[in-house]
């Protein structure tokens, strides 16, 4: 069993991941459509390009999420107020 704090972090991570997947799926489908209809590259190469694009986008998304979390923590520490959603 997970501790309540770990479970909360896991849910938050899953939520961020599924938001990314939804956005990335639409973007990748559009890029794949453009690659296959307007260029005459093979489907394997198009798939490889989509995988690389998705990987780079996920790295950028993760970097942005980490920076946002860091700023939230700094802001909370700076204000010296208790987080209203924590149960400590």
Secondary structure, 3 states (H helix, E strand, C coil): CCCHHHHHHHHHHHHHHHHHHHHHHHHHHHHHHHHHHHCCCCHHHHHHHHHHHHHHHHHHHHHHHHHHHHHHHHHHHHHCCCCCCCCC
